[in-house]
Amino acid sequence: AEFENDLLYLKKHGYTTILVEDLIAYTQGASLPEKPVLLTFDDGYYNNYLYAFPLAQKYQCKFVISPIGRYADQYTESGETSAYYTHATWDQLKEMVDSGLVEVQNHSYNLHANKGGREGAGQKAGETDAQYRAMLVEDLTKAQEAALAHLGKAPAAFVYPFGAMSKASPGIVKDMGFAATMTCREKRARITRDPESLYGMGRYLRPSGMSSKEFFEGKLGLS
């Protein structure tokens, strides 16, 4: 219900939902709507398919979903569904992508954890730069290949798990060919024609229990 109210608020106030591909196209000369907004869901939970996708279809709104590769594989294999904890299968992700309303981005294959001294995609203490690069490239490549195999298209953006990164992370991600990255810093993205403006985009966490007006006008400062 809260998400539906948010979509109605955005439509009422003239905002247009876009995808990362629209931002990339903008840096290449294409235009953007006057008031663009990016709606993003991390981790790829089944409830994004169960609840958010039908609302996106109802209101013809777009959103970005960034699944954790290993869980998309796991629940594709098990077939288990729960609105509370399972993740979307590759078939469900494909259905959403094929609608033209949903875009899938890379959220790592198996780095969404805080264990073994590593936080998300960050570098561990004592890990050499070469070891870190090899690890990050291997994991993100595995996620890219899985998306390409199941969805027919490799993601163009990397979404940092927990927003965690290290000094070397941006350079490695860029070297891999990602055209954009998203963090968990709460700041409005300032997009220009410069492709560099698509790296390190901030996002605002939408908490439950707050009205659309309170969130968009109070927290984000939109008029």
C-alpha positions in Angstrom: 0.0 0.0 0.0 2.8 2.4 0.8 4.6 1.7 -2.5 1.3 2.2 -4.4 0.9 5.6 -2.6 4.4 6.5 -3.5 3.8 5.8 -7.2 0.6 7.8 -7.1 2.4 10.7 -5.4 5.2 10.7 -8.1 2.6 10.6 -10.9 0.6 13.4 -9.4 3.6 15.6 -9.0 4.9 15.1 -12.5 7.8 12.7 -11.9 8.7 10.0 -14.4 10.3 6.8 -13.4 13.4 5.9 -15.5 16.0 3.1 -15.7 19.8 3.1 -15.6 19.8 2.7 -19.4 18.1 6.0 -19.7 20.9 7.7 -17.6 23.5 6.1 -19.8 21.7 7.2 -22.9 21.6 10.8 -21.5 25.3 10.9 -21.2 25.4 9.9 -24.9 23.1 12.8 -26.0 19.6 11.4 -25.4 17.1 13.5 -23.4 15.6 12.8 -20.0 12.1 13.7 -18.7 11.9 16.9 -16.8 11.6 15.2 -13.4 13.2 11.8 -13.6 13.3 9.4 -10.6 15.0 6.0 -10.2 13.2 3.5 -8.0 15.6 0.7 -6.9 15.1 -2.6 -5.0 18.2 -4.4 -3.7 18.7 -8.1 -3.2 16.1 -9.4 -5.5 13.4 -10.6 -3.1 10.4 -12.5 -4.3 8.1 -9.9 -2.8 9.4 -7.4 -5.4 7.9 -9.7 -8.0 4.8 -10.5 -5.9 3.9 -6.9 -4.9 6.0 -4.3 -6.7 5.8 -5.7 -10.2 2.0 -5.8 -10.5 1.8 -2.2 -9.2 4.5 -1.2 -11.8 2.3 -2.8 -14.5 -0.9 -1.1 -13.1 0.7 2.4 -13.2 3.2 1.8 -16.0 6.1 2.8 -13.7 9.6 1.4 -14.0 12.0 0.2 -11.4 15.5 -1.3 -11.0 16.0 -4.6 -9.2 19.5 -5.8 -8.2 19.5 -9.5 -7.2 22.1 -11.4 -5.3 23.2 -14.0 -7.9 23.6 -17.0 -5.6 20.0 -16.5 -4.2 18.5 -16.2 -7.6 20.2 -19.6 -8.4 19.2 -21.1 -5.0 15.4 -20.3 -5.3 15.3 -21.1 -9.0 16.5 -24.6 -8.0 14.3 -25.0 -4.9 11.1 -23.3 -6.2 10.3 -22.2 -2.7 8.3 -19.0 -2.5 7.6 -16.8 0.6 6.8 -13.1 0.7 9.0 -12.9 3.8 12.4 -14.3 2.9 12.7 -16.0 -0.5 14.3 -14.4 -3.5 12.9 -14.1 -7.1 13.8 -16.9 -9.5 15.5 -16.2 -12.8 12.2 -16.9 -14.6 10.5 -14.3 -12.5 13.3 -11.8 -13.1 13.1 -12.6 -16.9 9.3 -12.0 -16.8 9.8 -8.6 -15.2 12.6 -7.6 -17.6 10.6 -8.7 -20.6 7.8 -6.3 -19.6 10.1 -3.4 -20.3 9.3 -1.9 -16.9 12.1 -3.6 -14.9 15.8 -3.5 -15.3 18.2 -6.0 -13.5 21.6 -4.8 -12.3 24.5 -6.5 -10.6 24.5 -6.7 -6.8 27.3 -9.3 -6.7 27.0 -13.1 -6.9 27.9 -13.9 -3.3 29.3 -10.8 -1.6 26.2 -9.7 0.3 27.5 -10.7 3.7 29.6 -9.6 6.6 31.8 -12.5 7.4 35.4 -13.7 7.2 36.6 -10.1 7.7 34.9 -8.8 4.6 32.0 -6.4 4.5 30.1 -6.7 1.2 32.4 -6.0 -1.8 35.1 -4.4 0.4 38.7 -5.4 0.8 39.7 -7.4 3.8 42.5 -6.4 6.1 45.7 -8.1 5.0 44.4 -8.9 1.5 46.7 -7.6 -1.2 45.4 -5.4 -3.9 46.0 -8.2 -6.5 44.1 -10.7 -4.4 41.2 -8.3 -3.9 41.0 -7.4 -7.6 40.9 -11.1 -8.5 38.2 -11.8 -6.0 36.0 -8.9 -7.0 36.4 -9.6 -10.7 35.6 -13.3 -10.3 32.5 -12.7 -8.2 31.0 -9.9 -10.3 31.8 -11.7 -13.5 29.9 -14.8 -12.2 26.9 -12.5 -11.6 27.2 -11.0 -15.0 27.4 -14.3 -16.7 24.4 -15.6 -14.8 22.3 -12.6 -15.8 23.4 -12.9 -19.4 22.5 -16.6 -19.5 19.1 -16.2 -17.9 18.0 -12.8 -19.0 19.8 -12.4 -22.3 21.5 -9.2 -21.2 24.4 -8.4 -18.8 23.9 -5.6 -16.3 25.4 -2.2 -17.0 25.6 -1.1 -13.4 27.0 -2.4 -10.1 25.1 -1.8 -6.9 27.5 -2.1 -3.9 26.2 -4.5 -1.2 25.6 -2.5 1.9 27.2 0.4 0.0 30.5 -1.1 1.2 33.6 -0.5 -0.9 37.3 0.0 -0.7 39.7 2.5 -2.2 40.4 0.2 -5.2 36.8 -0.8 -5.8 35.7 2.1 -8.1 38.6 1.6 -10.5 38.2 -2.2 -10.6 34.4 -1.9 -11.3 35.0 0.7 -14.0 37.7 -1.5 -15.6 35.2 -4.3 -15.8 33.1 -2.1 -18.0 30.3 -1.1 -15.7 28.9 2.3 -16.8 27.3 3.2 -13.4 27.4 2.4 -9.7 25.0 2.9 -6.9 25.8 3.4 -3.2 23.7 3.6 0.0 24.7 7.2 0.7 21.6 9.3 1.1 22.2 12.0 -1.5 20.5 13.1 -4.6 22.3 12.1 -7.8 23.6 15.0 -9.9 23.6 13.7 -13.4 25.3 15.5 -16.2 26.4 14.7 -19.8 29.6 13.5 -18.3 29.6 9.6 -18.0 31.6 10.0 -14.8 28.5 11.4 -13.1 26.9 8.0 -13.1 29.5 6.5 -10.7 28.8 6.6 -6.9 25.1 7.6 -7.2 23.4 8.0 -3.9 20.0 6.7 -2.9 17.4 7.3 -0.2 16.1 4.5 1.9 12.4 4.5 2.0 11.3 3.6 5.5 7.9 2.1 6.3 5.5 3.9 8.5 5.9 7.3 6.8 3.5 8.8 4.3 4.5 9.6 0.8 4.3 13.3 1.5 6.5 13.0 4.6 9.1 10.9 2.7 9.3 12.9 -0.5 8.8 16.4 0.9 10.3 15.9 4.4 13.2 13.5 3.9 14.0 14.2 0.2 13.1 17.9 0.2 11.0 17.7 -3.0 8.5 20.5 -3.5 
